[in-house]
Amino acid sequence: MEAVVFYPADETQLNQIIEFSRQNKLTSFTIDEDTKKRLAGIELSKLALRNPNANATDEEIISVVKEVRHERYGKGN
């Protein structure tokens, strides 16, 4: 059977997902930040394997890094 991953936006959504899984007797678990990063890396490598000729420019990479830093740390650079 396939797994489904939810990424709730806030604690209310998280609690709704947990309650839904409990009421419907679904197996659920949470993962820590390190595991999330490892899974993201795995998914990115799969994308790269599917399209090895897709090349991001330096500007695109820098832009994505800035966005992630801003979301994570509240910094622009």
BALOBA-1460 file (C-alpha; in Angstrom, 3 decimals):
// residues 77
<rec num="1" residu="m" x="0.000" y="0.000" z="0.000"/>
<rec num="2" residu="e" x="1.214" y="3.522" z="-0.711"/>
<rec num="3" residu="a" x="1.874" y="6.069" z="1.992"/>
<rec num="4" residu="v" x="0.378" y="9.534" z="2.129"/>
<rec num="5" residu="v" x="2.319" y="12.453" z="3.560"/>
<rec num="6" residu="f" x="0.609" y="15.485" z="5.054"/>
<rec num="7" residu="y" x="2.432" y="18.691" z="5.846"/>
<rec num="8" residu="p" x="0.065" y="20.714" z="8.032"/>
<rec num="9" residu="a" x="0.395" y="24.483" z="8.042"/>
<rec num="10" residu="d" x="-0.238" y="24.824" z="11.757"/>
<rec num="11" residu="e" x="-0.957" y="22.910" z="14.950"/>
<rec num="12" residu="t" x="-4.719" y="22.954" z="14.331"/>
<rec num="13" residu="q" x="-4.298" y="21.118" z="11.036"/>
<rec num="14" residu="l" x="-1.861" y="18.700" z="12.644"/>
<rec num="15" residu="n" x="-4.370" y="17.885" z="15.372"/>
<rec num="16" residu="q" x="-7.117" y="17.385" z="12.776"/>
<rec num="17" residu="i" x="-4.947" y="14.919" z="10.867"/>
<rec num="18" residu="i" x="-4.031" y="13.042" z="14.042"/>
<rec num="19" residu="e" x="-7.692" y="12.893" z="15.111"/>
<rec num="20" residu="f" x="-8.790" y="11.703" z="11.664"/>
<rec num="21" residu="s" x="-6.216" y="8.912" z="11.661"/>
<rec num="22" residu="r" x="-7.188" y="7.882" z="15.185"/>
<rec num="23" residu="q" x="-10.922" y="7.823" z="14.393"/>
<rec num="24" residu="n" x="-10.347" y="5.783" z="11.242"/>
<rec num="25" residu="k" x="-7.776" y="3.462" z="12.827"/>
<rec num="26" residu="l" x="-5.047" y="4.506" z="10.390"/>
<rec num="27" residu="t" x="-1.418" y="4.078" z="11.258"/>
<rec num="28" residu="s" x="0.296" y="7.442" z="11.564"/>
<rec num="29" residu="f" x="3.545" y="8.829" z="12.908"/>
<rec num="30" residu="t" x="5.528" y="12.043" z="12.888"/>
<rec num="31" residu="i" x="9.106" y="12.546" z="11.757"/>
<rec num="32" residu="d" x="11.774" y="14.879" z="13.047"/>
<rec num="33" residu="e" x="13.436" y="17.725" z="11.137"/>
<rec num="34" residu="d" x="16.510" y="15.667" z="10.153"/>
<rec num="35" residu="t" x="14.336" y="12.938" z="8.660"/>
<rec num="36" residu="k" x="12.355" y="15.528" z="6.694"/>
<rec num="37" residu="k" x="15.601" y="16.869" z="5.230"/>
<rec num="38" residu="r" x="16.792" y="13.378" z="4.271"/>
<rec num="39" residu="l" x="13.469" y="12.562" z="2.602"/>
<rec num="40" residu="a" x="13.545" y="15.856" z="0.705"/>
<rec num="41" residu="g" x="17.054" y="15.020" z="-0.525"/>
<rec num="42" residu="i" x="15.910" y="11.597" z="-1.703"/>
<rec num="43" residu="e" x="12.995" y="13.115" z="-3.594"/>
<rec num="44" residu="l" x="15.242" y="15.743" z="-5.199"/>
<rec num="45" residu="s" x="17.688" y="13.059" z="-6.340"/>
<rec num="46" residu="k" x="14.789" y="11.118" z="-7.897"/>
<rec num="47" residu="l" x="13.771" y="14.234" z="-9.812"/>
<rec num="48" residu="a" x="17.334" y="14.689" z="-11.034"/>
<rec num="49" residu="l" x="17.470" y="11.077" z="-12.217"/>
<rec num="50" residu="r" x="14.216" y="11.481" z="-14.157"/>
<rec num="51" residu="n" x="15.433" y="14.603" z="-15.932"/>
<rec num="52" residu="p" x="19.255" y="14.698" z="-15.971"/>
<rec num="53" residu="n" x="19.340" y="17.446" z="-18.602"/>
<rec num="54" residu="a" x="17.398" y="19.918" z="-16.467"/>
<rec num="55" residu="n" x="19.897" y="22.471" z="-15.288"/>
<rec num="56" residu="a" x="19.088" y="25.304" z="-12.931"/>
<rec num="57" residu="t" x="20.953" y="28.555" z="-13.401"/>
<rec num="58" residu="d" x="23.000" y="29.984" z="-10.543"/>
<rec num="59" residu="e" x="20.409" y="32.740" z="-10.200"/>
<rec num="60" residu="e" x="17.604" y="30.181" z="-9.797"/>
<rec num="61" residu="i" x="19.545" y="28.257" z="-7.167"/>
<rec num="62" residu="i" x="20.387" y="31.431" z="-5.231"/>
<rec num="63" residu="s" x="16.749" y="32.523" z="-5.405"/>
<rec num="64" residu="v" x="15.525" y="29.220" z="-3.967"/>
<rec num="65" residu="v" x="18.152" y="29.311" z="-1.210"/>
<rec num="66" residu="k" x="17.081" y="32.847" z="-0.270"/>
<rec num="67" residu="e" x="13.421" y="31.796" z="-0.134"/>
<rec num="68" residu="v" x="14.200" y="28.819" z="2.106"/>
<rec num="69" residu="r" x="16.388" y="30.898" z="4.402"/>
<rec num="70" residu="h" x="13.687" y="33.539" z="4.662"/>
<rec num="71" residu="e" x="11.033" y="30.930" z="5.508"/>
<rec num="72" residu="r" x="13.277" y="29.118" z="7.964"/>
<rec num="73" residu="y" x="15.153" y="31.970" z="9.618"/>
<rec num="74" residu="g" x="13.353" y="35.145" z="8.579"/>
<rec num="75" residu="k" x="16.462" y="36.376" z="6.742"/>
<rec num="76" residu="g" x="16.659" y="37.594" z="3.183"/>
<rec num="77" residu="n" x="20.216" y="36.364" z="2.550"/>
